[in-house]
Amino acid sequence: MPSCLCKNGVMTAQSLITRAGKTTVGDLLREQVRMRGDDIAVEDTQVRWRFSAFNDRVNRLAHALSGHGVGHGDRVAILSENRAEYLELEFACAKIGAIVAALNWRLAAEELDYCIDLTTPRVAVVSPRYRDALAAAPNCPETVIELGAAYEALLDKADNAEPDVTVDPEDGLVILYTSGTTGRPKGAVISHRAMIARVMVFCADYGVSRRHVFPAWAPMFHMASTDQCIGTLLLGGRAVLIDGFDLDHLWPVLRTHHIGWMILMPGVIDRLLERHAIDPLNPKEILFAGAMADLIPRHQIAEVTRALNAPYLNSFGSTETGIPPASSSLIPIGVTPERLSKHLNSFCEVRLLDDADADVPDGEPGEAAFRGPTLFSGYWQADATNAEDFRGGWFHMGDMFRRNPDGTYDFVDRAKYMIKTGGENVYPAEIEQVLLADAHVADAVVVRRADPQWGEVPIAFVAAKDGALSTKDLMSACRERLAGYKRPKEIRVVALEDLPRSTTGKIQRHEIEARLAAEE
C-alpha cells in the first residue's frame, strides 16, 4: 500500500502536507507555460519554439514514449548532437517518470556499448549523424527513434494532453556518465530535486534570472549544458542550443542577448581570443564566463575576461554535485590571479577528511565530503561504489582541498591521482599551477613516471604559447615555489594539440603515462 495512504485508503493530513511540498521538473515547465506561453523557450539553428509550442511537443513525445512501453523508472537513451529535440526528450521523460541516459558520442564503440548495457534503455533516440554508431552497438535496444521525419511523424500522431503520471522529486531525471582518469564510465543519476536545487544555487549565488539566455554549446551529455538548459526553462528563460563551439553561431548570440553564464573550457579559449582579435565581440551582457580556472593559464584568464567584458568563474563542481561545492567566487575582469582560492556555494556543507575520515585542521590537505540538495542520487547499478562513496552520510568526492584561515578553499588535486616519490605524496595540480602561471605557457600537465630510486617521479608536459617559453625559467620557478621532492624531474615541450583531452577539455593523464611507458 502506498505510504501516503492510511489503511482505509484515505490520505492522512500529514501525507497531504508532505505531497504538497513536492514539485518536479515537468510540473515547473507547465507553470512557465501558463505564465509565459508566448515567450521563446528553446531554439537551435533550425527551429525556435515558444513555451506553449515546446510544451505541446514535450507532451506529445511523452505519450509517444508511453505508447512504446516506456514507464516510470524506465530509461530512454539518446545519442545526438545539441539540438532542440534533446531538451524535448528530457522534459518528456520528466513528465512520465522515465530517465534519460545521455550517451557520450565521443566514446569508442566498446565504451558506448558498455554505457547502453549498463542502463538497459527500453528505447533509444538518435540523430542521423550517430545512427550508424548506435546501430553497431550490440546492446542497442530494439526500439530506436531517429530524429527527423520519423520523429516528427511520431509526434503528429500523439496526444498533446498533460500526462497523468505521478512523479516524485526523488525520481531520476537524467543519467550522466562520468569516470575518473581510468576505468569504465559510471552513470550518475540526477533527480528532479537535485536539478531544481541546482538552478536555485545559480539564482542565489550569481544573480541568474529569466532575462538571461543560456548558450548551450557544450555537449548535452555534459552536466554544464543539461543543468543549465533545464534550469533556464524552469526560470522562464531561453536556451539556445549550438552544435559545438561554433563561433559563427555563438558570436551573434553573445552580441544580441543578455547572457548569464558563458561556459568556457580548456581548449576553446584560444579559439575565442583568435576570433576576437580579428572580429571584436562587444557582447551585450555576460554575467560571468569560464569554468575550472585551475586548469587555465593565468594570463589567459585576464585576456578572455577583457574580451568578454565579464568576470571569470573560479569554479569547482562536479557531475555529482552540480556547480557546488566551491564555485561562488569570480575573478575580476582583466586580472591575472595570483591565487585561486575558492568560496563555498550556498546551500551546501563541506568537510575535509583524512584517510580515517576524521576532519583535518586548516592548512592540511583533506578529501572533500559533500552534503546538500544539489547532490546526485548515486551511481546506477553500483551498490558497492555507492556504499563507499556515501559512507557516513556524506558524499566523498575524491578531490583534495586545503581550508585557509579565512574560510576559503584551495584545490590540491584528485585524491586518487597522487605521485608517490620517496615516500612523499605529490599532487600534480600543485606543480601545474606553477607552470601555468608563466605567461608563455598555453597549457601544462604533470604525470608520474616509474623511477628505480624514488619509485615514482613527476614529469611535466607543457605547450608553448609563443617562442619565448623557456624550460630553464620554468624549472627556476619550480625551485622557488615548490619543495625539492615536488619539482618535476623533466619538463617536455609539446604541441598543444598533442595533449589528449576528455570530453570536458581536461587533459587525460593516463594517456600520457601510456606514452611514457612505451618509451621504456
C-alpha positions as CSV (number, residue, x, y, z in Angstrom):
1,M,0.0,0.0,0.0
2,P,1.4,3.5,-0.9
3,S,2.9,5.2,2.1
4,C,0.7,8.3,1.5
5,L,-2.5,6.3,2.2
6,C,-3.8,5.1,5.6
7,K,-5.4,1.6,5.9
8,N,-8.8,2.5,4.7
9,G,-7.4,4.2,1.5
10,V,-7.9,7.7,2.7
11,M,-5.0,10.1,2.6
12,T,-4.0,11.4,6.0
13,A,-3.5,15.1,6.7
14,Q,0.3,14.6,7.1
15,S,0.6,12.7,3.8
16,L,-1.3,15.6,2.1
17,I,1.0,18.1,3.6
18,T,4.0,16.1,2.5
19,R,2.7,15.7,-1.0
20,A,2.0,19.5,-1.3
21,G,5.7,20.2,-0.5
22,K,6.8,18.3,-3.6
23,T,7.3,19.6,-7.2
24,T,9.0,18.2,-10.3
25,V,10.8,19.5,-13.4
26,G,7.7,18.7,-15.5
27,D,5.4,20.5,-13.1
28,L,7.5,23.6,-13.2
29,L,7.6,23.7,-17.0
30,R,3.8,23.5,-17.1
31,E,3.7,26.6,-14.8
32,Q,6.1,28.5,-17.1
33,V,3.8,27.8,-20.0
34,R,0.8,29.2,-18.1
35,M,2.8,32.4,-17.3
36,R,5.0,32.8,-20.4
37,G,3.4,30.7,-23.2
38,D,4.2,33.2,-25.9
39,D,7.9,33.7,-24.9
40,I,10.7,31.9,-26.7
41,A,11.8,28.9,-24.7
42,V,14.2,26.9,-27.0
43,E,16.0,27.5,-30.2
44,D,18.7,25.9,-32.3
45,T,19.9,26.6,-35.9
46,Q,16.7,25.1,-37.4
47,V,13.8,25.8,-35.0
48,R,12.5,28.3,-32.5
49,W,9.8,27.2,-30.0
50,R,7.7,29.3,-27.7
51,F,6.9,27.8,-24.3
52,S,3.4,26.8,-25.4
53,A,4.6,25.0,-28.6
54,F,7.6,23.5,-26.8
55,N,5.4,22.1,-24.1
56,D,2.9,20.8,-26.7
57,R,5.8,18.8,-28.4
58,V,7.0,17.6,-25.0
59,N,3.6,16.2,-24.1
60,R,3.3,14.5,-27.5
61,L,6.6,12.9,-27.1
62,A,5.7,11.8,-23.6
63,H,2.6,10.0,-24.9
64,A,4.6,8.5,-27.8
65,L,7.1,7.1,-25.4
66,S,4.4,5.6,-23.2
67,G,3.0,4.0,-26.4
68,H,6.3,2.3,-26.8
69,G,6.1,0.8,-23.4
70,V,8.2,3.4,-21.5
71,G,7.0,3.7,-17.9
72,H,8.0,5.1,-14.6
73,G,11.7,4.4,-13.9
74,D,12.5,3.2,-17.4
75,R,15.5,4.6,-19.2
76,V,15.5,6.2,-22.6
77,A,18.9,6.6,-24.2
78,I,19.8,9.5,-26.5
79,L,22.8,9.8,-28.8
80,S,22.7,13.2,-30.5
81,E,24.5,16.5,-31.0
82,N,22.9,19.5,-29.4
83,R,19.5,20.3,-30.8
84,A,16.1,21.2,-29.6
85,E,14.8,17.6,-29.5
86,Y,17.4,16.8,-26.8
87,L,15.6,19.1,-24.4
88,E,12.2,17.8,-25.6
89,L,13.2,14.3,-24.6
90,E,14.5,15.4,-21.2
91,F,11.2,17.1,-20.3
92,A,9.1,14.4,-21.8
93,C,10.7,11.8,-19.7
94,A,10.4,14.1,-16.7
95,K,6.6,14.1,-17.1
96,I,6.3,10.3,-17.2
97,G,8.9,9.5,-14.6
98,A,11.4,8.0,-17.1
99,I,15.1,8.7,-17.0
100,V,17.2,10.0,-19.9
101,A,20.5,8.2,-20.4
102,A,22.7,10.8,-22.1
103,L,25.1,8.9,-24.2
104,N,28.5,10.4,-25.0
105,W,29.1,10.4,-28.7
106,R,32.9,10.8,-28.2
107,L,33.2,7.4,-26.7
108,A,34.8,4.5,-28.5
109,A,32.4,1.8,-29.8
110,E,33.1,-0.6,-26.9
111,E,32.7,2.2,-24.3
112,L,29.4,3.3,-25.9
113,D,28.0,-0.2,-25.9
114,Y,29.1,-0.6,-22.2
115,C,27.0,2.5,-21.3
116,I,24.0,1.2,-23.1
117,D,24.3,-2.2,-21.4
118,L,24.7,-0.5,-18.0
119,T,21.4,1.4,-18.1
120,T,19.4,-1.1,-20.3
121,P,17.2,1.5,-22.1
122,R,13.8,0.5,-23.3
123,V,14.0,3.0,-26.2
124,A,16.8,4.9,-27.9
125,V,16.6,8.2,-29.6
126,V,19.3,9.0,-32.2
127,S,20.2,11.8,-34.6
128,P,21.1,10.9,-38.2
129,R,24.7,11.8,-37.5
130,Y,25.1,9.0,-35.0
131,R,22.7,6.4,-36.5
132,D,25.4,4.0,-37.6
133,A,27.3,4.3,-34.3
134,L,24.2,3.3,-32.3
135,A,23.2,0.5,-34.7
136,A,26.7,-1.0,-34.3
137,A,26.3,-1.4,-30.6
138,P,25.4,-5.0,-29.7
139,N,23.2,-3.8,-26.8
140,C,21.2,-1.3,-28.8
141,P,17.5,-1.5,-27.8
142,E,15.1,-2.8,-30.4
143,T,13.1,0.4,-30.5
144,V,15.0,3.2,-32.0
145,I,13.5,6.6,-32.8
146,E,15.5,8.6,-35.3
147,L,15.3,12.4,-35.2
148,G,13.9,13.9,-38.4
149,A,10.9,12.8,-40.4
150,A,10.2,9.7,-38.3
151,Y,10.3,11.6,-35.1
152,E,8.0,14.4,-36.4
153,A,5.5,11.8,-37.7
154,L,5.5,10.2,-34.2
155,L,4.7,13.5,-32.5
156,D,2.0,14.3,-35.1
157,K,0.1,11.2,-34.1
158,A,0.4,11.6,-30.4
159,D,-1.9,13.2,-27.8
160,N,-0.8,16.6,-26.5
161,A,-2.6,16.5,-23.2
162,E,-0.6,16.7,-20.0
163,P,0.4,13.2,-18.9
164,D,-1.4,11.9,-15.9
165,V,1.6,10.3,-14.1
166,T,2.7,10.8,-10.5
167,V,6.4,11.7,-10.4
168,D,8.3,12.2,-7.2
169,P,11.1,14.8,-6.8
170,E,13.5,12.0,-5.8
171,D,12.8,10.1,-9.1
172,G,15.7,10.0,-11.5
173,L,15.6,12.6,-14.3
174,V,18.9,12.1,-16.2
175,I,21.8,9.7,-16.1
176,L,25.1,11.5,-17.0
177,Y,28.1,9.3,-17.5
178,T,31.2,10.1,-15.6
179,S,34.5,8.5,-14.8
180,G,38.0,9.2,-13.4
181,T,41.1,9.2,-15.5
182,T,40.8,5.4,-15.9
183,G,38.1,2.8,-15.6
184,R,34.6,2.3,-17.0
185,P,32.1,5.2,-17.1
186,K,29.7,5.4,-14.2
187,G,26.1,6.5,-14.6
188,A,25.4,9.4,-12.2
189,V,21.7,9.7,-11.5
190,I,20.4,13.3,-11.2
191,S,17.0,13.6,-9.6
192,H,14.3,16.2,-10.1
193,R,15.1,17.5,-6.6
194,A,18.8,17.9,-7.4
195,M,18.1,19.7,-10.8
196,I,15.7,22.2,-9.2
197,A,18.2,22.9,-6.4
198,R,21.0,23.5,-8.9
199,V,19.1,26.3,-10.6
200,M,18.3,27.8,-7.2
201,V,22.0,28.0,-6.5
202,F,22.6,29.8,-9.7
203,C,19.9,32.4,-8.8
204,A,21.2,32.9,-5.3
205,D,25.0,33.0,-6.0
206,Y,25.2,34.6,-9.4
207,G,22.0,36.5,-10.0
208,V,20.9,34.5,-13.0
209,S,17.3,35.2,-13.9
210,R,14.7,34.6,-16.6
211,R,16.1,37.6,-18.6
212,H,19.3,35.7,-19.2
213,V,19.8,33.4,-22.2
214,F,21.9,30.3,-21.9
215,P,24.1,29.4,-25.0
216,A,24.5,25.6,-24.8
217,W,27.5,24.8,-27.0
218,A,29.0,22.2,-24.6
219,P,27.6,18.7,-25.3
220,M,24.3,18.0,-23.7
221,F,25.7,14.8,-22.3
222,H,27.7,17.1,-20.0
223,M,26.2,18.5,-16.8
224,A,27.0,22.1,-17.7
225,S,24.6,22.2,-20.7
226,T,22.0,19.8,-19.4
227,D,21.8,21.5,-15.9
228,Q,21.7,25.0,-17.4
229,C,19.3,24.3,-20.2
230,I,16.7,22.6,-17.9
231,G,17.3,25.3,-15.2
232,T,16.9,28.1,-17.7
233,L,13.5,26.9,-18.8
234,L,12.4,26.4,-15.2
235,L,13.1,30.1,-14.7
236,G,11.2,31.1,-17.8
237,G,14.4,32.0,-19.7
238,R,15.6,30.9,-23.2
239,A,18.0,28.1,-24.1
240,V,19.9,28.4,-27.4
241,L,21.4,25.0,-28.4
242,I,24.5,25.2,-30.5
243,D,26.2,22.3,-32.2
244,G,29.6,22.5,-30.6
245,F,31.9,25.5,-30.1
246,D,30.7,27.1,-33.3
247,L,31.9,30.8,-33.1
248,D,29.9,31.7,-36.2
249,H,26.7,30.9,-34.3
250,L,28.0,32.0,-30.9
251,W,29.1,35.4,-31.9
252,P,25.6,36.8,-32.8
253,V,24.1,35.1,-29.8
254,L,26.6,36.9,-27.5
255,R,26.1,40.2,-29.3
256,T,22.3,40.2,-29.1
257,H,21.2,38.6,-25.9
258,H,21.7,39.1,-22.1
259,I,23.8,36.1,-21.3
260,G,24.0,34.5,-17.8
261,W,26.9,32.0,-17.9
262,M,29.1,31.8,-21.0
263,I,30.8,28.4,-20.4
264,L,34.4,28.2,-21.4
265,M,36.6,25.1,-21.0
266,P,40.2,24.3,-21.5
267,G,41.0,24.0,-25.2
268,V,38.5,26.6,-26.6
269,I,39.7,29.9,-25.1
270,D,42.5,30.2,-27.6
271,R,39.9,29.9,-30.4
272,L,37.7,32.6,-28.9
273,L,40.6,35.0,-28.4
274,E,41.8,34.5,-32.0
275,R,38.4,35.3,-33.3
276,H,38.1,38.3,-31.1
277,A,41.4,39.7,-32.4
278,I,40.0,39.9,-35.9
279,D,36.3,40.4,-35.1
280,P,35.9,42.2,-31.8
281,L,32.9,40.7,-29.9
282,N,31.4,43.6,-27.9
283,P,28.9,41.4,-26.1
284,K,25.5,42.8,-25.0
285,E,25.9,41.4,-21.4
286,I,27.6,38.4,-19.9
287,L,27.2,37.9,-16.2
288,F,30.2,35.7,-15.9
289,A,32.2,33.3,-18.1
290,G,34.6,30.4,-17.9
291,A,35.0,27.4,-15.6
292,M,37.8,25.4,-14.0
293,A,40.2,28.3,-13.5
294,D,42.8,25.9,-12.0
295,L,43.2,24.4,-15.5
296,I,43.6,27.6,-17.4
297,P,46.8,29.6,-17.8
298,R,46.6,32.6,-15.5
299,H,47.3,35.2,-18.2
300,Q,44.6,33.7,-20.4
301,I,42.0,34.4,-17.7
302,A,42.9,38.1,-17.9
303,E,42.7,38.1,-21.7
304,V,39.4,36.4,-22.0
305,T,37.7,38.4,-19.3
306,R,38.7,41.6,-21.2
307,A,37.4,40.2,-24.4
308,L,34.0,39.2,-23.0
309,N,33.8,42.1,-20.5
310,A,32.8,39.6,-17.9
311,P,34.4,38.1,-14.8
312,Y,35.8,34.6,-14.8
313,L,34.1,31.9,-12.7
314,N,36.6,30.3,-10.3
315,S,34.6,27.1,-10.2
316,F,34.9,23.7,-8.6
317,G,31.9,21.5,-9.0
318,S,31.2,18.0,-10.5
319,T,28.6,16.0,-12.3
320,E,27.6,14.5,-8.9
321,T,27.3,17.8,-7.0
322,G,26.4,20.4,-9.7
323,I,28.2,23.7,-9.6
324,P,28.7,23.4,-5.8
325,P,30.6,23.0,-3.6
326,A,33.2,25.7,-4.3
327,S,32.2,28.0,-7.2
328,S,30.9,31.2,-5.7
329,S,33.9,33.4,-6.4
330,L,34.5,35.4,-9.6
331,I,37.9,36.7,-10.9
332,P,37.5,40.4,-11.9
333,I,37.8,41.5,-15.5
334,G,41.4,41.9,-16.7
335,V,43.0,40.4,-13.5
336,T,45.7,37.8,-13.6
337,P,45.1,36.0,-10.4
338,E,47.9,35.2,-8.0
339,R,45.9,32.6,-6.2
340,L,42.8,30.6,-7.0
341,S,41.2,30.2,-3.5
342,K,37.6,29.4,-3.7
343,H,34.4,30.2,-1.7
344,L,31.7,27.7,-0.9
345,N,28.4,27.9,-2.7
346,S,25.1,28.5,-0.9
347,F,23.0,25.6,0.4
348,C,25.8,23.0,0.9
349,E,28.1,21.6,3.6
350,V,31.7,20.5,3.1
351,R,34.1,18.6,5.4
352,L,37.8,17.9,4.7
353,L,38.8,14.4,5.8
354,D,41.9,12.3,6.3
355,D,42.3,8.6,5.4
356,A,40.4,7.7,8.6
357,D,37.5,10.1,7.8
358,A,38.5,12.5,10.5
359,D,38.4,16.2,10.0
360,V,41.8,17.7,9.1
361,P,43.0,21.1,10.5
362,D,43.2,24.2,8.4
363,G,46.2,24.1,6.1
364,E,46.3,20.4,5.8
365,P,45.0,18.6,2.6
366,G,41.9,16.5,3.1
367,E,39.3,14.8,0.8
368,A,36.2,16.9,0.3
369,A,33.0,15.3,1.7
370,F,29.8,17.0,0.5
371,R,26.2,17.3,1.6
372,G,23.4,19.4,0.1
373,P,20.2,19.3,-2.0
374,T,22.1,19.6,-5.4
375,L,23.7,16.2,-4.8
376,F,23.0,13.3,-7.2
377,S,21.3,10.1,-6.2
378,G,24.2,7.7,-6.6
379,Y,25.7,5.7,-9.5
380,W,23.4,3.5,-11.5
381,Q,23.8,-0.2,-10.6
382,A,26.8,0.4,-8.4
383,D,25.9,-0.6,-4.9
384,A,29.5,-1.2,-3.7
385,T,30.7,2.1,-5.1
386,N,27.8,4.0,-3.6
387,A,28.3,2.4,-0.2
388,E,31.9,3.5,-0.2
389,D,31.4,7.0,-1.6
390,F,28.4,7.8,0.6
391,R,29.8,6.4,3.8
392,G,28.9,8.3,6.9
393,G,26.0,10.1,5.2
394,W,28.4,12.3,3.2
395,F,29.4,12.1,-0.5
396,H,33.2,11.6,-0.7
397,M,34.2,13.5,-3.8
398,G,37.7,12.1,-4.3
399,D,39.1,15.7,-4.5
400,M,41.7,17.1,-2.1
401,F,41.4,20.7,-0.7
402,R,43.1,22.8,1.9
403,R,41.0,25.1,4.0
404,N,42.6,28.5,4.6
405,P,42.2,30.5,7.8
406,D,39.9,33.0,6.0
407,G,37.5,30.2,5.2
408,T,38.4,29.9,1.5
409,Y,39.5,26.6,-0.1
410,D,42.4,25.7,-2.3
411,F,42.1,22.8,-4.7
412,V,45.1,20.4,-4.3
413,D,44.3,17.5,-6.7
414,R,42.4,14.3,-7.2
415,A,42.8,12.0,-4.2
416,K,43.2,9.0,-6.4
417,Y,45.9,10.5,-8.6
418,M,49.0,11.1,-6.5
419,I,52.6,10.7,-7.2
420,K,54.4,8.7,-4.5
421,T,58.0,9.8,-4.7
422,G,60.5,8.7,-2.0
423,G,57.6,8.1,0.4
424,E,56.2,11.7,-0.1
425,N,52.8,12.5,-1.7
426,V,53.0,14.9,-4.6
427,Y,49.8,16.3,-6.1
428,P,50.3,17.1,-9.8
429,A,48.0,20.2,-9.7
430,E,50.4,22.0,-7.3
431,I,53.1,21.7,-9.9
432,E,50.8,22.6,-12.8
433,Q,49.7,25.8,-11.1
434,V,53.3,26.9,-11.0
435,L,53.8,26.1,-14.7
436,L,50.5,27.7,-15.8
437,A,51.5,31.0,-14.0
438,D,54.1,31.5,-16.8
439,A,52.8,33.9,-19.4
440,H,54.4,31.8,-22.2
441,V,52.7,28.5,-21.3
442,A,49.5,27.7,-23.2
443,D,48.8,24.5,-21.1
444,A,50.5,22.1,-18.8
445,V,50.1,18.7,-17.3
446,V,52.2,16.7,-14.8
447,V,52.2,12.9,-14.7
448,R,54.1,10.1,-12.9
449,R,56.9,8.0,-14.3
450,A,58.4,5.0,-12.7
451,D,61.8,5.6,-11.1
452,P,64.2,3.0,-9.8
453,Q,65.4,5.2,-7.0
454,W,62.3,7.1,-5.9
455,G,59.5,4.8,-7.0
456,E,57.8,7.5,-9.0
457,V,58.8,11.0,-10.1
458,P,56.8,13.9,-11.6
459,I,57.3,14.6,-15.3
460,A,55.8,17.8,-16.8
461,F,54.5,18.4,-20.3
462,V,53.9,22.0,-21.4
463,A,52.6,23.6,-24.6
464,A,54.1,26.9,-25.6
465,K,52.0,30.0,-26.2
466,D,54.9,31.6,-28.0
467,G,58.6,31.2,-28.8
468,A,59.7,32.9,-25.6
469,L,58.9,29.8,-23.5
470,S,62.0,28.7,-21.5
471,T,62.1,25.4,-19.7
472,K,65.0,26.8,-17.7
473,D,62.7,29.6,-16.4
474,L,60.0,27.1,-15.6
475,M,62.5,25.0,-13.6
476,S,63.6,28.1,-11.8
477,A,60.0,28.9,-10.9
478,C,59.5,25.4,-9.6
479,R,62.6,25.7,-7.4
480,E,61.3,29.0,-5.9
481,R,57.8,27.8,-5.2
482,L,58.0,24.0,-4.6
483,A,59.7,21.7,-2.2
484,G,62.5,19.7,-3.8
485,Y,60.6,16.4,-3.9
486,K,57.7,18.1,-5.7
487,R,59.8,19.6,-8.6
488,P,59.4,17.9,-12.0
489,K,62.4,15.8,-12.9
490,E,61.9,16.7,-16.5
491,I,59.9,19.3,-18.5
492,R,59.0,18.4,-22.1
493,V,57.6,20.9,-24.6
494,V,54.9,19.5,-26.8
495,A,52.3,20.9,-29.3
496,L,49.0,22.0,-27.7
497,E,47.1,19.6,-30.0
498,D,49.2,16.7,-28.7
499,L,47.8,16.9,-25.2
500,P,44.9,14.3,-25.2
501,R,41.7,15.6,-23.7
502,S,38.4,14.3,-22.3
503,T,35.0,15.5,-23.4
504,T,35.2,18.3,-20.8
505,G,38.6,19.5,-22.1
506,K,40.6,18.0,-19.2
507,I,44.0,16.6,-20.2
508,Q,44.0,12.8,-19.9
509,R,47.0,11.9,-17.7
510,H,46.7,8.2,-18.2
511,E,47.2,8.5,-22.0
512,I,50.4,10.5,-21.5
513,E,51.6,7.9,-18.9
514,A,51.0,5.2,-21.5
515,R,53.2,7.1,-24.0
516,L,55.9,7.4,-21.3
517,A,55.7,3.7,-20.6
518,A,56.0,2.9,-24.3
519,E,59.4,4.6,-24.3
520,E,60.9,2.3,-21.8
